[in-house]
Amino acid sequence: AVVSTQSTAETSRGCCEMYRNPSPPPQETVPENVDRIQNTAYSQCWVLKALVSLSSQTLKDDDALTEELENEFCQLWDMSSDKHVGNFMLGEGLCDMLLAPL
């Protein structure tokens, strides 16, 4: 019979190293030209398009917004409560456009 000279601690450590969780993947760098507002998932382009759609509808002096435009306006209103989105809108002078239909 062969007797192992390794201690139980050495044996279990080797076992754990063999079955440990893999390391997380390296952080991917995001290109600077990505269309998002700071570190949020919100799109600058979407905000601008929604405001243009809203202002063009307002200029027509129609009393009612389409359901789609009303939903965009509600999303934009909710997004504006995020400090990064709010700062983006203030920096671009877009708050007046957002408040005009009210």
Disulfide bonds with the S-S distance in Angstrom:
none
